[in-house]
Amino acid sequence: MNASAIIAASGIGNRMRLGSGQSKQLLEIGEYPVIVHTLKAFQNASSIQAIYIATRAENIENLQDMAETYGLDKIRAIIKGGKERQDSIRNCVRLMEKELSICGAGPDIIMVHDGARPFIRSSEIDDISRLTMEFGACVPATKPKDTIKYIANDPGFFGETPDRSSLLQVQTPQSFHAGLLIQAHEQAELEQWYGTDDASLIERFFPEQRIRIYETGYHNIKITTPEDIEIAEAIYRRLKGTDGKSDGK
């Protein structure tokens, strides 16, 4: 199986309330920065052959140093991200297309993952790759713990309550047959259409493509607010204890 991963790590992280120039991906959890936890999971996944990172220009050198320090030799490229997350993914897709035109071979699968989701497991990545090969698209998700309500016409009041059993909270890595994702990004760029995630591009431009659900646990959190760091530390300790090794991958 030949899968490549795109890691989106360009976010400014306003909700983390960090100082100017700081990045949430470089905050430490346990023994490693957040982004290193993320990259080690993909490095150790047998299905992943290459990793592409889109990040802020000022973080490129830091990530290059980390790749060398931690032996992350599957990293193929670290490039500057775009204005929006979708632009960052598109930058990586363009690079893949360029490499494809030169060498004539590319990945069967492209995965897109948030750099600030440090606890995805290597075994989960391989499971998602396998399901993608079978179904064409696979996205991880987990059941919501809280009741979700619509907002009424008056935004100060609740509307109706959807059935929670029919809802899922979507996560990453979102995984697709390579040609499918490439075409979706090309069409989105052509129409200047922005989706909330990569799956939404597939839903818009390839509505006939079913997306397989891969249900994960609650460990695959995204570091978004200061409170998430404390939660992440607890998850790290639990996973480290479960796996009996520090990288837990």
C-alpha positions in Angstrom: 0.0 0.0 0.0 1.4 3.4 -1.0 -0.1 6.3 1.0 1.2 9.8 1.4 0.2 12.1 4.2 -0.3 15.9 4.2 0.1 17.5 7.6 -1.6 20.9 7.9 0.4 22.9 10.4 0.0 26.5 9.3 -2.6 27.6 11.9 -2.0 30.7 13.9 -3.8 29.3 16.9 -5.7 32.5 18.0 -7.8 30.5 20.5 -4.6 29.3 22.2 -3.9 33.0 23.2 -0.2 32.5 22.4 2.3 35.3 22.1 3.3 36.8 18.7 5.3 34.3 16.6 4.4 31.3 18.8 2.9 28.1 17.3 0.7 25.6 19.1 2.3 22.8 17.1 5.6 23.6 18.9 4.1 23.5 22.4 5.4 20.5 24.4 3.3 17.6 25.6 5.2 15.1 27.7 8.6 14.5 25.9 7.9 16.0 22.5 6.4 19.0 20.8 2.8 18.5 19.6 3.9 18.3 15.9 6.5 15.6 16.7 3.9 13.4 18.3 1.8 13.8 15.2 4.7 13.1 12.8 5.9 10.1 14.7 2.5 8.4 14.3 2.8 8.7 10.5 6.5 7.9 10.5 5.7 4.6 12.2 2.6 3.7 10.1 3.5 1.0 7.6 1.1 2.3 5.0 2.7 5.8 4.9 5.5 6.2 2.4 5.9 10.0 2.3 4.9 13.0 4.5 4.4 16.5 3.3 4.0 19.4 5.8 2.5 22.8 5.1 3.5 25.3 7.8 4.2 28.9 8.4 7.4 30.2 6.8 9.0 30.9 10.2 8.5 27.3 11.3 10.1 25.6 8.3 13.6 25.6 9.7 12.4 24.3 13.1 10.6 21.4 11.5 13.6 20.6 9.4 15.7 20.4 12.5 13.1 18.2 14.2 13.0 15.9 11.3 16.7 15.3 11.6 16.7 15.1 15.4 13.9 12.5 15.6 14.8 10.5 12.5 11.6 11.4 10.6 13.0 10.3 7.3 9.5 9.8 5.6 9.2 13.6 5.4 9.4 14.4 1.7 8.9 18.2 1.9 8.2 21.0 4.3 6.6 23.9 2.5 4.9 27.3 3.2 1.2 27.0 3.8 -1.5 29.2 2.2 -3.9 31.9 3.5 -6.5 29.3 4.4 -6.2 25.6 5.4 -7.5 24.5 2.0 -4.9 26.6 0.3 -2.2 24.9 2.4 -3.5 21.5 1.3 -3.6 22.6 -2.3 0.0 23.7 -2.1 1.0 20.2 -1.1 -1.2 18.6 -3.7 0.4 20.8 -6.4 3.8 19.6 -5.3 2.7 16.0 -5.5 1.3 16.6 -9.0 4.7 18.1 -10.0 6.6 15.1 -8.6 4.1 12.8 -10.4 4.8 14.5 -13.8 8.5 14.1 -13.2 8.8 10.5 -11.9 5.6 9.1 -13.4 4.4 7.4 -10.2 2.5 8.7 -7.2 0.7 7.5 -4.1 -2.5 5.4 -4.2 -3.9 7.3 -1.2 -3.5 10.8 0.1 -4.3 11.5 3.8 -4.9 14.9 5.2 -4.2 15.4 8.9 -4.2 18.3 11.4 -0.8 18.9 12.8 -2.4 19.7 16.1 -4.0 16.2 16.5 -1.0 14.5 18.2 -2.6 11.3 19.4 -3.7 9.5 16.3 -2.3 5.9 16.5 -0.2 4.4 13.8 -2.5 1.4 13.8 -5.5 3.7 13.1 -3.7 5.3 10.2 -3.1 1.8 8.7 -6.7 0.9 9.3 -7.9 4.0 7.6 -5.5 3.4 4.6 -6.9 -0.1 4.2 -10.5 1.1 4.2 -9.6 3.9 1.7 -8.2 1.3 -0.7 -11.5 -0.6 -0.4 -14.0 2.2 -0.5 -12.2 5.2 -2.1 -12.6 7.5 0.9 -12.5 7.1 4.7 -12.9 9.7 7.5 -12.5 9.1 11.2 -15.2 10.3 13.6 -16.5 9.9 17.1 -19.9 10.1 18.7 -20.7 13.4 20.3 -21.0 13.4 24.1 -23.2 16.4 24.4 -26.7 17.1 23.0 -26.5 19.3 19.9 -29.1 22.0 19.1 -29.9 24.1 16.1 -30.0 27.9 16.6 -33.4 29.4 15.9 -34.2 32.3 13.5 -33.6 34.5 16.5 -29.9 33.6 17.3 -30.5 34.2 21.0 -32.7 31.2 21.3 -32.5 27.4 20.6 -34.3 25.8 17.7 -35.0 22.1 17.3 -32.8 19.3 18.6 -31.3 16.8 16.1 -31.2 13.1 16.9 -27.8 12.7 18.5 -27.6 9.0 17.4 -27.4 10.3 13.8 -24.5 12.7 14.5 -20.7 12.2 14.5 -17.9 14.6 15.2 -15.5 14.5 12.3 -11.7 14.2 12.8 -8.6 13.6 10.7 -6.7 12.0 9.0 -9.2 12.2 6.2 -8.2 9.8 3.5 -9.0 9.5 -0.2 -7.9 7.8 -3.4 -5.2 10.1 -4.7 -6.8 11.0 -8.0 -10.1 11.8 -6.3 -8.6 14.3 -3.9 -6.4 15.9 -6.5 -9.4 16.4 -8.8 -11.5 17.8 -6.0 -8.9 20.4 -5.1 -8.4 21.3 -8.7 -12.2 21.9 -9.1 -12.4 23.8 -5.8 -9.7 26.1 -7.0 -11.3 26.6 -10.3 -14.6 27.6 -8.7 -13.0 29.4 -5.8 -15.1 27.3 -3.4 -13.9 26.6 0.1 -15.2 23.7 2.2 -15.0 23.1 5.9 -12.7 20.1 5.4 -11.5 17.8 2.6 -14.5 15.5 2.9 -16.8 18.5 2.1 -14.9 18.9 -1.3 -15.6 15.3 -2.1 -19.2 15.6 -1.1 -19.6 18.7 -3.4 -17.7 17.6 -6.5 -18.1 13.8 -6.3 -21.5 13.3 -4.6 -21.6 9.7 -5.8 -18.6 8.8 -3.8 -19.5 7.3 -0.4 -17.2 8.1 2.5 -16.5 5.2 4.9 -16.7 6.0 8.6 -13.9 4.9 10.8 -15.0 5.4 14.4 -12.2 6.4 16.7 -12.0 7.0 20.5 -11.9 10.3 22.3 -8.1 10.4 22.3 -7.8 12.0 18.9 -8.3 15.5 20.1 -7.3 18.7 18.3 -5.2 21.1 20.4 -7.2 24.3 20.0 -7.6 26.1 23.4 -5.3 26.4 26.5 -7.5 23.9 28.3 -6.7 21.3 25.7 -3.1 21.2 26.8 -4.1 19.8 30.2 -6.3 17.3 28.6 -3.6 16.3 26.2 -1.1 15.8 29.0 -3.6 13.4 30.6 -4.1 11.5 27.3 -0.4 11.3 26.8 0.2 9.8 30.2 -2.6 7.2 29.7 -1.4 6.2 26.2 2.2 6.0 27.4 1.1 3.7 30.2 -1.0 1.6 27.9 1.7 1.2 25.3 4.6 1.0 27.7 6.8 3.3 25.7 7.1 7.1 25.4 6.0 7.6 21.8 2.9 5.4 22.2 2.8 4.8 18.5 
